[in-house]
Amino acid sequence: MAFIKFIIIAVGIYYLLKWTIRAIFPFLVKKTFDKMQEKANQQQGQQSKKEGEVTIEKPSGKTGDPHKKDVGDYVDYEEVDD
């Protein structure tokens, strides 16, 4: 009797999960597709600049030491022996 009860519960859980996944999966796929499309539109917008146009984007907000000056990148050169 316990085996039959186990089989009925297992089949019930299987069909419940199957129905739940069928209901939720299309929603998740649509949401993922929308995010990918939005990201592609943002990238397309960034690439639509005219040739030769230069823009400098600084991060918003102040972080770090306010007295520190941004003087550029540090490049470490190595000597090459012939």
N, CA, C and O atoms as a CHARMM CRD file, in Angstrom:
* protein
*
  328
    1    1 MET  N      0.82000  -1.19400   0.00000 PROA 1      0.00000
    2    1 MET  CA     0.00000   0.00000   0.00000 PROA 1      0.00000
    3    1 MET  C      0.86900   1.26400   0.00000 PROA 1      0.00000
    4    1 MET  O      0.52000   2.25300  -0.64500 PROA 1      0.00000
    5    2 ALA  N      1.98000   1.23600   0.71000 PROA 2      0.00000
    6    2 ALA  CA     2.86700   2.39300   0.77000 PROA 2      0.00000
    7    2 ALA  C      3.50700   2.65200  -0.59200 PROA 2      0.00000
    8    2 ALA  O      3.73800   3.80300  -0.96200 PROA 2      0.00000
    9    3 PHE  N      3.79200   1.59100  -1.33400 PROA 3      0.00000
   10    3 PHE  CA     4.40200   1.73900  -2.65900 PROA 3      0.00000
   11    3 PHE  C      3.44400   2.43900  -3.61700 PROA 3      0.00000
   12    3 PHE  O      3.86600   3.30400  -4.38300 PROA 3      0.00000
   13    4 ILE  N      2.17600   2.08100  -3.58500 PROA 4      0.00000
   14    4 ILE  CA     1.18300   2.70800  -4.45900 PROA 4      0.00000
   15    4 ILE  C      1.02200   4.18500  -4.09000 PROA 4      0.00000
   16    4 ILE  O      0.88400   5.03400  -4.97000 PROA 4      0.00000
   17    5 LYS  N      1.03800   4.48600  -2.80600 PROA 5      0.00000
   18    5 LYS  CA     0.93700   5.87000  -2.34800 PROA 5      0.00000
   19    5 LYS  C      2.15200   6.67700  -2.84200 PROA 5      0.00000
   20    5 LYS  O      2.00500   7.82000  -3.27500 PROA 5      0.00000
   21    6 PHE  N      3.33600   6.08300  -2.77600 PROA 6      0.00000
   22    6 PHE  CA     4.55500   6.73000  -3.25200 PROA 6      0.00000
   23    6 PHE  C      4.45900   7.01600  -4.75300 PROA 6      0.00000
   24    6 PHE  O      4.80400   8.11200  -5.19400 PROA 6      0.00000
   25    7 ILE  N      3.99600   6.04600  -5.53600 PROA 7      0.00000
   26    7 ILE  CA     3.87000   6.20800  -6.98100 PROA 7      0.00000
   27    7 ILE  C      2.88500   7.33800  -7.30700 PROA 7      0.00000
   28    7 ILE  O      3.15800   8.15300  -8.18900 PROA 7      0.00000
   29    8 ILE  N      1.76900   7.39600  -6.62300 PROA 8      0.00000
   30    8 ILE  CA     0.76900   8.44400  -6.87600 PROA 8      0.00000
   31    8 ILE  C      1.34200   9.82400  -6.54500 PROA 8      0.00000
   32    8 ILE  O      1.14000  10.77400  -7.30100 PROA 8      0.00000
   33    9 ILE  N      2.04800   9.94000  -5.43300 PROA 9      0.00000
   34    9 ILE  CA     2.65400  11.22000  -5.04700 PROA 9      0.00000
   35    9 ILE  C      3.73900  11.62000  -6.04500 PROA 9      0.00000
   36    9 ILE  O      3.81800  12.78600  -6.43100 PROA 9      0.00000
   37   10 ALA  N      4.57700  10.67000  -6.46900 PROA 10     0.00000
   38   10 ALA  CA     5.65300  10.95500  -7.42800 PROA 10     0.00000
   39   10 ALA  C      5.08100  11.43100  -8.76300 PROA 10     0.00000
   40   10 ALA  O      5.58100  12.39400  -9.34500 PROA 10     0.00000
   41   11 VAL  N      4.02900  10.75600  -9.25100 PROA 11     0.00000
   42   11 VAL  CA     3.40700  11.16000 -10.51300 PROA 11     0.00000
   43   11 VAL  C      2.76300  12.53700 -10.36700 PROA 11     0.00000
   44   11 VAL  O      2.84300  13.35400 -11.28500 PROA 11     0.00000
   45   12 GLY  N      2.13700  12.79900  -9.24600 PROA 12     0.00000
   46   12 GLY  CA     1.52900  14.11100  -9.00200 PROA 12     0.00000
   47   12 GLY  C      2.56100  15.22000  -8.99700 PROA 12     0.00000
   48   12 GLY  O      2.33700  16.27900  -9.58300 PROA 12     0.00000
   49   13 ILE  N      3.69300  14.99000  -8.34200 PROA 13     0.00000
   50   13 ILE  CA     4.77200  15.98900  -8.31100 PROA 13     0.00000
   51   13 ILE  C      5.34300  16.19400  -9.71500 PROA 13     0.00000
   52   13 ILE  O      5.64400  17.32400 -10.10000 PROA 13     0.00000
   53   14 TYR  N      5.49400  15.11700 -10.47600 PROA 14     0.00000
   54   14 TYR  CA     6.01400  15.21100 -11.83900 PROA 14     0.00000
   55   14 TYR  C      5.11600  16.11000 -12.69000 PROA 14     0.00000
   56   14 TYR  O      5.60500  17.02200 -13.35800 PROA 14     0.00000
   57   15 TYR  N      3.80800  15.85700 -12.66800 PROA 15     0.00000
   58   15 TYR  CA     2.89500  16.66300 -13.47700 PROA 15     0.00000
   59   15 TYR  C      2.80200  18.10000 -12.97000 PROA 15     0.00000
   60   15 TYR  O      2.63400  19.02200 -13.76900 PROA 15     0.00000
   61   16 LEU  N      2.90600  18.30500 -11.68000 PROA 16     0.00000
   62   16 LEU  CA     2.88800  19.66100 -11.13000 PROA 16     0.00000
   63   16 LEU  C      4.11200  20.44700 -11.60600 PROA 16     0.00000
   64   16 LEU  O      3.98300  21.59800 -12.02300 PROA 16     0.00000
   65   17 LEU  N      5.30400  19.83300 -11.54800 PROA 17     0.00000
   66   17 LEU  CA     6.51100  20.49200 -12.03500 PROA 17     0.00000
   67   17 LEU  C      6.44100  20.73300 -13.53800 PROA 17     0.00000
   68   17 LEU  O      6.85100  21.78900 -14.02000 PROA 17     0.00000
   69   18 LYS  N      5.92800  19.76300 -14.27300 PROA 18     0.00000
   70   18 LYS  CA     5.81400  19.89800 -15.71900 PROA 18     0.00000
   71   18 LYS  C      4.91500  21.07800 -16.07500 PROA 18     0.00000
   72   18 LYS  O      5.25600  21.86200 -16.96100 PROA 18     0.00000
   73   19 TRP  N      3.78200  21.21700 -15.40600 PROA 19     0.00000
   74   19 TRP  CA     2.85700  22.31000 -15.67100 PROA 19     0.00000
   75   19 TRP  C      3.47900  23.65900 -15.27600 PROA 19     0.00000
   76   19 TRP  O      3.32800  24.65000 -15.99100 PROA 19     0.00000
   77   20 THR  N      4.17200  23.68700 -14.14100 PROA 20     0.00000
   78   20 THR  CA     4.79400  24.92600 -13.65900 PROA 20     0.00000
   79   20 THR  C      5.87500  25.40000 -14.62100 PROA 20     0.00000
   80   20 THR  O      5.95800  26.58800 -14.93000 PROA 20     0.00000
   81   21 ILE  N      6.69900  24.47700 -15.09200 PROA 21     0.00000
   82   21 ILE  CA     7.76900  24.84900 -16.02400 PROA 21     0.00000
   83   21 ILE  C      7.17700  25.34600 -17.34200 PROA 21     0.00000
   84   21 ILE  O      7.67700  26.31300 -17.91600 PROA 21     0.00000
   85   22 ARG  N      6.11900  24.69500 -17.82700 PROA 22     0.00000
   86   22 ARG  CA     5.48400  25.15600 -19.06300 PROA 22     0.00000
   87   22 ARG  C      4.89500  26.55000 -18.90600 PROA 22     0.00000
   88   22 ARG  O      4.84200  27.30200 -19.87900 PROA 22     0.00000
   89   23 ALA  N      4.45800  26.91000 -17.72600 PROA 23     0.00000
   90   23 ALA  CA     3.86800  28.22800 -17.49600 PROA 23     0.00000
   91   23 ALA  C      4.93600  29.30500 -17.33200 PROA 23     0.00000
   92   23 ALA  O      4.74300  30.43600 -17.77700 PROA 23     0.00000
   93   24 ILE  N      6.05000  28.97200 -16.70300 PROA 24     0.00000
   94   24 ILE  CA     7.06800  29.97000 -16.37400 PROA 24     0.00000
   95   24 ILE  C      8.11600  30.12900 -17.47400 PROA 24     0.00000
   96   24 ILE  O      8.62400  31.23300 -17.66800 PROA 24     0.00000
   97   25 PHE  N      8.45400  29.07300 -18.19200 PROA 25     0.00000
   98   25 PHE  CA     9.54000  29.10600 -19.17600 PROA 25     0.00000
   99   25 PHE  C      9.35300  30.18600 -20.24400 PROA 25     0.00000
  100   25 PHE  O     10.30500  30.92200 -20.50800 PROA 25     0.00000
  101   26 PRO  N      8.18400  30.32200 -20.87200 PROA 26     0.00000
  102   26 PRO  CA     8.03800  31.38600 -21.88500 PROA 26     0.00000
  103   26 PRO  C      8.26700  32.78700 -21.31100 PROA 26     0.00000
  104   26 PRO  O      8.81800  33.65200 -21.99300 PROA 26     0.00000
  105   27 PHE  N      7.85400  33.01200 -20.08300 PROA 27     0.00000
  106   27 PHE  CA     8.07400  34.30700 -19.43800 PROA 27     0.00000
  107   27 PHE  C      9.57000  34.57200 -19.26800 PROA 27     0.00000
  108   27 PHE  O     10.03600  35.67800 -19.54400 PROA 27     0.00000
  109   28 LEU  N     10.32100  33.57700 -18.81900 PROA 28     0.00000
  110   28 LEU  CA    11.76100  33.74900 -18.62800 PROA 28     0.00000
  111   28 LEU  C     12.47900  33.98200 -19.95000 PROA 28     0.00000
  112   28 LEU  O     13.39200  34.80500 -20.02500 PROA 28     0.00000
  113   29 VAL  N     12.07100  33.26000 -20.99500 PROA 29     0.00000
  114   29 VAL  CA    12.69500  33.44500 -22.30600 PROA 29     0.00000
  115   29 VAL  C     12.42000  34.84400 -22.83700 PROA 29     0.00000
  116   29 VAL  O     13.31900  35.48800 -23.37800 PROA 29     0.00000
  117   30 LYS  N     11.18800  35.32400 -22.68900 PROA 30     0.00000
  118   30 LYS  CA    10.84000  36.66000 -23.16000 PROA 30     0.00000
  119   30 LYS  C     11.62700  37.73000 -22.41200 PROA 30     0.00000
  120   30 LYS  O     12.11800  38.68600 -23.01300 PROA 30     0.00000
  121   31 LYS  N     11.74200  37.56300 -21.10300 PROA 31     0.00000
  122   31 LYS  CA    12.48700  38.53500 -20.29900 PROA 31     0.00000
  123   31 LYS  C     13.96500  38.56800 -20.70900 PROA 31     0.00000
  124   31 LYS  O     14.55700  39.64100 -20.82900 PROA 31     0.00000
  125   32 THR  N     14.54900  37.39600 -20.92100 PROA 32     0.00000
  126   32 THR  CA    15.94900  37.31600 -21.34100 PROA 32     0.00000
  127   32 THR  C     16.13400  37.94400 -22.71300 PROA 32     0.00000
  128   32 THR  O     17.09700  38.67800 -22.93400 PROA 32     0.00000
  129   33 PHE  N     15.22300  37.66400 -23.63600 PROA 33     0.00000
  130   33 PHE  CA    15.30400  38.24400 -24.96900 PROA 33     0.00000
  131   33 PHE  C     15.20700  39.76000 -24.91800 PROA 33     0.00000
  132   33 PHE  O     15.94000  40.45000 -25.62600 PROA 33     0.00000
  133   34 ASP  N     14.31400  40.28700 -24.09000 PROA 34     0.00000
  134   34 ASP  CA    14.17000  41.73500 -23.96100 PROA 34     0.00000
  135   34 ASP  C     15.44800  42.38300 -23.43500 PROA 34     0.00000
  136   34 ASP  O     15.84000  43.45300 -23.89900 PROA 34     0.00000
  137   35 LYS  N     16.09800  41.73600 -22.46700 PROA 35     0.00000
  138   35 LYS  CA    17.36100  42.27000 -21.93300 PROA 35     0.00000
  139   35 LYS  C     18.43800  42.27900 -23.01100 PROA 35     0.00000
  140   35 LYS  O     19.18400  43.25100 -23.13800 PROA 35     0.00000
  141   36 MET  N     18.52400  41.19900 -23.79000 PROA 36     0.00000
  142   36 MET  CA    19.52500  41.12700 -24.85300 PROA 36     0.00000
  143   36 MET  C     19.26600  42.19000 -25.91300 PROA 36     0.00000
  144   36 MET  O     20.20600  42.80100 -26.41900 PROA 36     0.00000
  145   37 GLN  N     18.01000  42.41300 -26.25200 PROA 37     0.00000
  146   37 GLN  CA    17.66100  43.41600 -27.24800 PROA 37     0.00000
  147   37 GLN  C     17.97800  44.82500 -26.73800 PROA 37     0.00000
  148   37 GLN  O     18.45900  45.66400 -27.49900 PROA 37     0.00000
  149   38 GLU  N     17.71600  45.08500 -25.47400 PROA 38     0.00000
  150   38 GLU  CA    18.02800  46.39100 -24.90000 PROA 38     0.00000
  151   38 GLU  C     19.54100  46.63500 -24.90000 PROA 38     0.00000
  152   38 GLU  O     19.99500  47.73900 -25.20000 PROA 38     0.00000
  153   39 LYS  N     20.30300  45.62200 -24.56800 PROA 39     0.00000
  154   39 LYS  CA    21.76300  45.75900 -24.56900 PROA 39     0.00000
  155   39 LYS  C     22.28200  46.01200 -25.98400 PROA 39     0.00000
  156   39 LYS  O     23.18300  46.82800 -26.17500 PROA 39     0.00000
  157   40 ALA  N     21.72200  45.32100 -26.97500 PROA 40     0.00000
  158   40 ALA  CA    22.13000  45.53100 -28.35900 PROA 40     0.00000
  159   40 ALA  C     21.78300  46.95000 -28.81200 PROA 40     0.00000
  160   40 ALA  O     22.56300  47.57400 -29.53200 PROA 40     0.00000
  161   41 ASN  N     20.63200  47.46200 -28.40200 PROA 41     0.00000
  162   41 ASN  CA    20.25700  48.82900 -28.75400 PROA 41     0.00000
  163   41 ASN  C     21.19500  49.84700 -28.11900 PROA 41     0.00000
  164   41 ASN  O     21.52500  50.85800 -28.74000 PROA 41     0.00000
  165   42 GLN  N     21.62600  49.58800 -26.88900 PROA 42     0.00000
  166   42 GLN  CA    22.57300  50.49900 -26.23300 PROA 42     0.00000
  167   42 GLN  C     23.91000  50.49700 -26.96800 PROA 42     0.00000
  168   42 GLN  O     24.51000  51.55300 -27.16900 PROA 42     0.00000
  169   43 GLN  N     24.37500  49.32500 -27.36600 PROA 43     0.00000
  170   43 GLN  CA    25.64000  49.24600 -28.08900 PROA 43     0.00000
  171   43 GLN  C     25.53500  49.92400 -29.44400 PROA 43     0.00000
  172   43 GLN  O     26.47600  50.58500 -29.88300 PROA 43     0.00000
  173   44 GLN  N     24.40300  49.76800 -30.10400 PROA 44     0.00000
  174   44 GLN  CA    24.19000  50.41500 -31.39200 PROA 44     0.00000
  175   44 GLN  C     24.20700  51.93200 -31.23300 PROA 44     0.00000
  176   44 GLN  O     24.74100  52.63800 -32.08800 PROA 44     0.00000
  177   45 GLY  N     23.62800  52.43500 -30.14600 PROA 45     0.00000
  178   45 GLY  CA    23.61000  53.86600 -29.89300 PROA 45     0.00000
  179   45 GLY  C     25.00000  54.42100 -29.64300 PROA 45     0.00000
  180   45 GLY  O     25.29500  55.55500 -30.01800 PROA 45     0.00000
  181   46 GLN  N     25.84600  53.63900 -29.01800 PROA 46     0.00000
  182   46 GLN  CA    27.20500  54.08900 -28.73900 PROA 46     0.00000
  183   46 GLN  C     28.05400  54.09900 -30.00600 PROA 46     0.00000
  184   46 GLN  O     28.99500  54.88600 -30.10800 PROA 46     0.00000
  185   47 GLN  N     27.74300  53.25400 -30.95800 PROA 47     0.00000
  186   47 GLN  CA    28.54200  53.16200 -32.17200 PROA 47     0.00000
  187   47 GLN  C     28.10400  54.15300 -33.24100 PROA 47     0.00000
  188   47 GLN  O     28.71800  54.21700 -34.30500 PROA 47     0.00000
  189   48 SER  N     27.06800  54.91600 -32.98400 PROA 48     0.00000
  190   48 SER  CA    26.54700  55.83300 -33.99400 PROA 48     0.00000
  191   48 SER  C     27.23100  57.20400 -33.95800 PROA 48     0.00000
  192   48 SER  O     26.69300  58.17200 -34.49400 PROA 48     0.00000
  193   49 LYS  N     28.38600  57.29500 -33.34500 PROA 49     0.00000
  194   49 LYS  CA    29.11500  58.56300 -33.31000 PROA 49     0.00000
  195   49 LYS  C     29.76000  58.82100 -34.66500 PROA 49     0.00000
  196   49 LYS  O     30.08400  57.89500 -35.40800 PROA 49     0.00000
  197   50 LYS  N     29.93600  60.08600 -34.96300 PROA 50     0.00000
  198   50 LYS  CA    30.56600  60.45900 -36.22900 PROA 50     0.00000
  199   50 LYS  C     32.05000  60.10900 -36.17800 PROA 50     0.00000
  200   50 LYS  O     32.65300  60.06300 -35.10600 PROA 50     0.00000
  201   51 GLU  N     32.62100  59.86800 -37.33500 PROA 51     0.00000
  202   51 GLU  CA    34.03600  59.52600 -37.40900 PROA 51     0.00000
  203   51 GLU  C     34.86900  60.72900 -36.99000 PROA 51     0.00000
  204   51 GLU  O     34.64700  61.84600 -37.45700 PROA 51     0.00000
  205   52 GLY  N     35.82700  60.48800 -36.10700 PROA 52     0.00000
  206   52 GLY  CA    36.69700  61.54500 -35.62100 PROA 52     0.00000
  207   52 GLY  C     36.17300  62.24700 -34.38200 PROA 52     0.00000
  208   52 GLY  O     36.88300  63.06800 -33.80100 PROA 52     0.00000
  209   53 GLU  N     34.96000  61.95100 -33.96500 PROA 53     0.00000
  210   53 GLU  CA    34.38600  62.57800 -32.77700 PROA 53     0.00000
  211   53 GLU  C     34.95300  61.89700 -31.53100 PROA 53     0.00000
  212   53 GLU  O     34.99700  60.67000 -31.44900 PROA 53     0.00000
  213   54 VAL  N     35.37900  62.69600 -30.58000 PROA 54     0.00000
  214   54 VAL  CA    35.96600  62.16800 -29.35800 PROA 54     0.00000
  215   54 VAL  C     35.10900  62.59400 -28.17900 PROA 54     0.00000
  216   54 VAL  O     34.74700  63.76400 -28.04800 PROA 54     0.00000
  217   55 THR  N     34.78600  61.62800 -27.31900 PROA 55     0.00000
  218   55 THR  CA    34.05000  61.94500 -26.10200 PROA 55     0.00000
  219   55 THR  C     34.79400  61.36200 -24.91200 PROA 55     0.00000
  220   55 THR  O     35.39500  60.29100 -25.00000 PROA 55     0.00000
  221   56 ILE  N     34.74600  62.07500 -23.81000 PROA 56     0.00000
  222   56 ILE  CA    35.37400  61.60600 -22.58000 PROA 56     0.00000
  223   56 ILE  C     34.27800  61.45000 -21.54400 PROA 56     0.00000
  224   56 ILE  O     33.59200  62.40900 -21.18800 PROA 56     0.00000
  225   57 GLU  N     34.12800  60.22800 -21.07100 PROA 57     0.00000
  226   57 GLU  CA    33.10000  59.95700 -20.07100 PROA 57     0.00000
  227   57 GLU  C     33.76400  59.70900 -18.73000 PROA 57     0.00000
  228   57 GLU  O     34.56900  58.78900 -18.58100 PROA 57     0.00000
  229   58 LYS  N     33.42300  60.52600 -17.76800 PROA 58     0.00000
  230   58 LYS  CA    33.97500  60.35500 -16.43100 PROA 58     0.00000
  231   58 LYS  C     32.92200  59.69900 -15.55800 PROA 58     0.00000
  232   58 LYS  O     31.72700  59.92200 -15.75200 PROA 58     0.00000
  233   59 PRO  N     33.35000  58.89800 -14.60500 PROA 59     0.00000
  234   59 PRO  CA    32.37500  58.25500 -13.73000 PROA 59     0.00000
  235   59 PRO  C     31.63300  59.27900 -12.89000 PROA 59     0.00000
  236   59 PRO  O     32.21000  60.26700 -12.43700 PROA 59     0.00000
  237   60 SER  N     30.35300  59.03000 -12.68900 PROA 60     0.00000
  238   60 SER  CA    29.56500  59.95500 -11.89500 PROA 60     0.00000
  239   60 SER  C     29.84700  59.74000 -10.41200 PROA 60     0.00000
  240   60 SER  O     30.16000  58.62700  -9.99200 PROA 60     0.00000
  241   61 GLY  N     29.74000  60.76500  -9.64900 PROA 61     0.00000
  242   61 GLY  CA    29.98700  60.67200  -8.21000 PROA 61     0.00000
  243   61 GLY  C     31.46800  60.85000  -7.90400 PROA 61     0.00000
  244   61 GLY  O     32.33500  60.63400  -8.75100 PROA 61     0.00000
  245   62 LYS  N     31.72000  61.24500  -6.68900 PROA 62     0.00000
  246   62 LYS  CA    33.11000  61.43800  -6.28800 PROA 62     0.00000
  247   62 LYS  C     33.53900  60.26900  -5.42700 PROA 62     0.00000
  248   62 LYS  O     32.90200  59.96400  -4.41800 PROA 62     0.00000
  249   63 THR  N     34.61700  59.61500  -5.82300 PROA 63     0.00000
  250   63 THR  CA    35.16300  58.51900  -5.04600 PROA 63     0.00000
  251   63 THR  C     36.64200  58.77000  -4.83500 PROA 63     0.00000
  252   63 THR  O     37.30800  59.38800  -5.66500 PROA 63     0.00000
  253   64 GLY  N     37.13000  58.29800  -3.75000 PROA 64     0.00000
  254   64 GLY  CA    38.55000  58.42700  -3.48400 PROA 64     0.00000
  255   64 GLY  C     38.92000  59.77000  -2.90100 PROA 64     0.00000
  256   64 GLY  O     38.07500  60.47000  -2.34100 PROA 64     0.00000
  257   65 ASP  N     40.16500  60.12400  -3.03000 PROA 65     0.00000
  258   65 ASP  CA    40.72300  61.35400  -2.48500 PROA 65     0.00000
  259   65 ASP  C     40.33000  62.54800  -3.36400 PROA 65     0.00000
  260   65 ASP  O     40.62000  62.54000  -4.56100 PROA 65     0.00000
  261   66 PRO  N     39.68000  63.56800  -2.80300 PROA 66     0.00000
  262   66 PRO  CA    39.27700  64.71700  -3.63400 PROA 66     0.00000
  263   66 PRO  C     40.46300  65.57800  -4.07300 PROA 66     0.00000
  264   66 PRO  O     40.32400  66.36500  -5.00900 PROA 66     0.00000
  265   67 HSD  N     41.62900  65.44900  -3.42000 PROA 67     0.00000
  266   67 HSD  CA    42.80000  66.24200  -3.76900 PROA 67     0.00000
  267   67 HSD  C     43.66500  65.56200  -4.81700 PROA 67     0.00000
  268   67 HSD  O     44.61400  66.16100  -5.32400 PROA 67     0.00000
  269   68 LYS  N     43.35400  64.34400  -5.13800 PROA 68     0.00000
  270   68 LYS  CA    44.14900  63.59500  -6.11500 PROA 68     0.00000
  271   68 LYS  C     43.77800  64.06800  -7.51800 PROA 68     0.00000
  272   68 LYS  O     42.60100  64.16400  -7.86400 PROA 68     0.00000
  273   69 LYS  N     44.79300  64.35700  -8.31000 PROA 69     0.00000
  274   69 LYS  CA    44.55700  64.81400  -9.66600 PROA 69     0.00000
  275   69 LYS  C     44.69500  63.62800 -10.62200 PROA 69     0.00000
  276   69 LYS  O     45.56800  62.77600 -10.45500 PROA 69     0.00000
  277   70 ASP  N     43.82900  63.59400 -11.61100 PROA 70     0.00000
  278   70 ASP  CA    43.88400  62.54200 -12.62100 PROA 70     0.00000
  279   70 ASP  C     44.82400  63.01600 -13.72400 PROA 70     0.00000
  280   70 ASP  O     44.44400  63.83900 -14.55600 PROA 70     0.00000
  281   71 VAL  N     46.05900  62.49300 -13.73100 PROA 71     0.00000
  282   71 VAL  CA    47.05200  62.96300 -14.68100 PROA 71     0.00000
  283   71 VAL  C     47.29500  61.97800 -15.80600 PROA 71     0.00000
  284   71 VAL  O     48.11900  62.25100 -16.67900 PROA 71     0.00000
  285   72 GLY  N     46.61900  60.85600 -15.82100 PROA 72     0.00000
  286   72 GLY  CA    46.78000  59.90700 -16.92100 PROA 72     0.00000
  287   72 GLY  C     47.15500  58.52700 -16.42500 PROA 72     0.00000
  288   72 GLY  O     47.20200  58.26500 -15.22300 PROA 72     0.00000
  289   73 ASP  N     47.41500  57.66500 -17.36400 PROA 73     0.00000
  290   73 ASP  CA    47.76200  56.28400 -17.04700 PROA 73     0.00000
  291   73 ASP  C     49.25800  56.14300 -16.85100 PROA 73     0.00000
  292   73 ASP  O     50.04900  56.84200 -17.48500 PROA 73     0.00000
  293   74 TYR  N     49.63800  55.23700 -15.97300 PROA 74     0.00000
  294   74 TYR  CA    51.03600  54.94100 -15.74500 PROA 74     0.00000
  295   74 TYR  C     51.42900  53.78800 -16.64000 PROA 74     0.00000
  296   74 TYR  O     50.76500  52.75100 -16.64300 PROA 74     0.00000
  297   75 VAL  N     52.49700  53.95100 -17.39600 PROA 75     0.00000
  298   75 VAL  CA    52.97200  52.90400 -18.29200 PROA 75     0.00000
  299   75 VAL  C     54.35500  52.49600 -17.83400 PROA 75     0.00000
  300   75 VAL  O     55.25100  53.33400 -17.72800 PROA 75     0.00000
  301   76 ASP  N     54.53400  51.21900 -17.56400 PROA 76     0.00000
  302   76 ASP  CA    55.81400  50.69600 -17.12100 PROA 76     0.00000
  303   76 ASP  C     56.55000  50.11000 -18.32600 PROA 76     0.00000
  304   76 ASP  O     56.07400  49.16600 -18.95700 PROA 76     0.00000
  305   77 TYR  N     57.70500  50.67500 -18.63400 PROA 77     0.00000
  306   77 TYR  CA    58.48700  50.20000 -19.77900 PROA 77     0.00000
  307   77 TYR  C     59.59600  49.28300 -19.29500 PROA 77     0.00000
  308   77 TYR  O     60.18900  49.50000 -18.23800 PROA 77     0.00000
  309   78 GLU  N     59.85900  48.27200 -20.07700 PROA 78     0.00000
  310   78 GLU  CA    60.96500  47.36700 -19.78700 PROA 78     0.00000
  311   78 GLU  C     62.03800  47.54600 -20.84600 PROA 78     0.00000
  312   78 GLU  O     61.74400  47.75600 -22.02300 PROA 78     0.00000
  313   79 GLU  N     63.29300  47.46000 -20.40800 PROA 79     0.00000
  314   79 GLU  CA    64.37700  47.54900 -21.37300 PROA 79     0.00000
  315   79 GLU  C     64.55800  46.19300 -22.02900 PROA 79     0.00000
  316   79 GLU  O     64.47500  45.15200 -21.37600 PROA 79     0.00000
  317   80 VAL  N     64.80500  46.22000 -23.32200 PROA 80     0.00000
  318   80 VAL  CA    64.99700  44.98500 -24.08600 PROA 80     0.00000
  319   80 VAL  C     66.46800  44.91300 -24.47900 PROA 80     0.00000
  320   80 VAL  O     66.98500  45.80500 -25.15100 PROA 80     0.00000
  321   81 ASP  N     67.13400  43.84500 -24.05400 PROA 81     0.00000
  322   81 ASP  CA    68.54700  43.65400 -24.40800 PROA 81     0.00000
  323   81 ASP  C     68.64900  42.95000 -25.75100 PROA 81     0.00000
  324   81 ASP  O     67.92200  41.99700 -26.03200 PROA 81     0.00000
  325   82 ASP  N     69.56100  43.43700 -26.56900 PROA 82     0.00000
  326   82 ASP  CA    69.75900  42.80000 -27.88600 PROA 82     0.00000
  327   82 ASP  C     70.66300  41.60700 -27.80000 PROA 82     0.00000
  328   82 ASP  O     70.93100  40.96100 -28.81300 PROA 82     0.00000
